[in-house]
Amino acid sequence: MTTATGRNFIRGQWLNTDEVANDTDPGNGDVVGVLARATSDHVDEAVEAAHSASQEWADLPASARGAILRRAADELESDADEWGRLMTREMGKPFPESRVECVRAAAILRFFAGEGHRPYGEHYASDAPQTWLFTRRHPVGVVGIITPWNFPAAIPAWKLAPALLFGNTVVFKAADDAVLTGLRIVEALDRAGLPPGVLNAVVGRGSVVGAAIADHPAIDAISFTGSTETGRGILETASRTAKRVQLEMGGHNPVIVRSDAALDAAVAAVALGAFASAGQKCTATRRVYVARDLYDDFTEKLVAKATNMRVGYGLDEGVEMGPLVNDVQLQGVLEALERAEKEGQLRCGGKRLVDEPYERGSYMGPAVFTDLPHDAEFACEEVFGPNVAVWPVDHDDEAIELANSTKYDLSAAIFTRDLDAAKSFVERIRAGIVHVNSQTAGAEVHVPFGGLAGSGYGPHEQGRAAIEFYTTTKTVYLDPAG
């Protein structure tokens, strides 16, 4: 297959740099593209370009900004097959998953295009009869956007679309392991008529480019998705210049399976939540608390499903789980699983796959653990791979207490036919996203997405909630002259 070049995009121009790095396919080690690494000087140029373009872009009617998003969405949707193949080659997820994500990214741009005709403020009754009292929404200014490799089309889309629609200019950094996929959105927006400087993209290491974005005094806000550790570092850095900050971070998402659950449906949902995308998503299912009378049957069925899952190259037909994104990521997961084996029982998977056809890629078998202590590392900390642990519980109170026992509060699910039990779960579970009889992963484009505690900071993303982060509120008292 052909290789591509991941260049920087500043002031409407695609730029090469002196330092380059290979972008490799985690499924076979082939070179997918060559990345032109930026420096902090390039970040300075990008920020200057964004500032120069900001007033003219903010003055453009929101509907005109939305029309550009809509044209880009049409192009991206028509190119979903090729774009999806690129994603699979960059970060490994099976092509059907990649294609669905690409279509979703286009839908996100199209949704926010429609926000251009939604209300931007509110009118209030004033105590003074002659006063018109209302609020207006204004752009924050220059926004730094830093995105991860695990959803390299959807996450950039759900940050870039509202940032641009609400009148901000942007400096964008995509993760190295999927930067070409993210830059495809930049290309589409450029061709759709985005003025030069409104969107600028820099390619490079997080320690260099990401740090420069977080610390830049002329960037007004940062939206970041990635690890909790990195997110907290960005928050600390950004606080020195009083930036607005939005963080979407880790997850350690629980599922409760009650005695009255539809067993096969629960097993299928847990397997999908735990192993799709090789478990490399913040909303992946990590912990399962099963009513004791169903525990043996549930565990046996889940182990069988994991054991029979077809692992392979993401572009091969019928593959259900691809490789992990790179060898460093794989090794970190395998080391965590080795530590967990000393405390509990590994029921299947959890080892590197090295025989033909796996020897050139970063593959492992999906892992299921049982008999772990509730205070074990694996029970408390996010292990970002295709792995899940199962425990028996005796009643709902125990299950909810354990489900709430980690520092992550992103997503949670319950499987039950009992409406009262479902209602109690929704009220008592600590999570930003709650599912009843569906997997922990997944998010529709028009509703808020975000976590609590160690999983999120600042306003939630997506849907109408996005306006809270990407705009400021101005309260206006309008009285007649004289």
C-alpha positions, 0 to 999 in steps of 0.5 A: 500500500502507498505511504502518506506524509503527515505535514503541519498545516499553518496559515492555510499551508502544508509544511514539512519540517527538518525532523521526520518519523515513521508512522507504522502499521501495528498489524504488520510493521509496514510504514504507513506514512512519514510524519514531519515533526513540529517544534515549539517554534511551529506552535508559536507560528500556529498560535499567531496564525490563529490569532490573526484569523480570529476576529474575521472568523468570529464575525462570520455568521454562524450559519456560514461557519456551519456551511463549511462544516457541512461541506467537509462532512459530505466529503468525509462521508463519501470517503469513509471506506478509504479513510477507514482503511487508513485508520485501520492501518494506522492504529489497528482496529478492524475495518468495520469499526473504523468505517463506522467511526468515520461515518460518525465523525462526518455526522458530528460535523453535520450535527454542529453545522446545524447548531448555527441556527440554534439559540446563542443566548437567553432573555430575562425579565428585568426588575426595571421595566425599561430594561432589556436583559439578556445574555449573548454567547461569544467565542473563547478565542484560540483553542488548543485541541489535543486528541488521542489515537484510539478514536482518531476520527471521532474525537477530533471531530467532536472537538473541532466541530463545536470549536469552529462552529462557535467562532473559535480558531484552533491549534490542533495536535493529533496523537502520533499513532493516528495523526494521518487519520486526524489530518484527513479532517483538516484536509476536508475542512480546508477544501470546504473553504475554511479561511487560512489560519482558522484551523492550524495543525501541528504534528509531533511529540506530546512532550514537545508540541503538546506541552507548548500548546498547554503552556502557550500564554496566547492560547485561551482554552485547552480541550484534551482527551487522553490519560489521567496522568497526562490530563492532570499535567496539562491542567497544572500547566494551563492553570499558570496562564489561567486557561479554560480547561476541558479534560476527558481522561481514563475510565475503569467502567463497571457492569452489574449483572443481576439474577434477572438479567438476560444472560446471553445478552449480558455476556455479548455486551460485556465481550463487546465492551471489553474487547472491541477496539482491543479494549483501547477506549476509556469507556471499555468494560473493565469490571463485572459484578455478577449475581452469585447464582449466575456467576459460573454460567456467566463466566463460562460463557464469557471465557468461551466468547473471548477464546473464540474471538477471531484476532487478526489484521484489521483489514482481513475479513471476519476479524473481530479484534485487531492488534494493540496500537504499538509494542510499547502499549502491548508490553505495558498491558502484558506486564500488568496482566502478569502482576494480576496473575499473581493475585487472581486467576487468568481464565484465558488470553492475556499473552502475546500472540507470536506465531504466524500470522501474528509475528510482525504485529502487536497482538494478544489474546483477549483476557478474562480474570477471576478471583482477584482481590477487590483492592488489586491493581487490576481491580482499581487501575485502568489497564488499557487493553482487551482485558476484563475481570469478573466477581460474584456478588450477593446483593445489589448494595454490594454490587453498587458499592464495589462499582463505585469503589474506584477513582474513575467515574466515566461509564457504568451499566446494569443488566436487569429486567427489574425497573426498580433496580434499574432506577436505583442503579441510575440514581446511585451509580457514580458515572457521567454515562449510565447504561441499562441493558447495553454495553458501557461503550458508545455515545450518540452525537447529540448528547453530552459525553463526559465523566466525573472525578478522575475521568473528567474535568470541566464541561462535558463534550458533544451535543448542546453541552459543547457550547458551555466550553467553547463560548463565554457568556456576556450579560447585557442590560439594554436601556433606552437613551435618556 
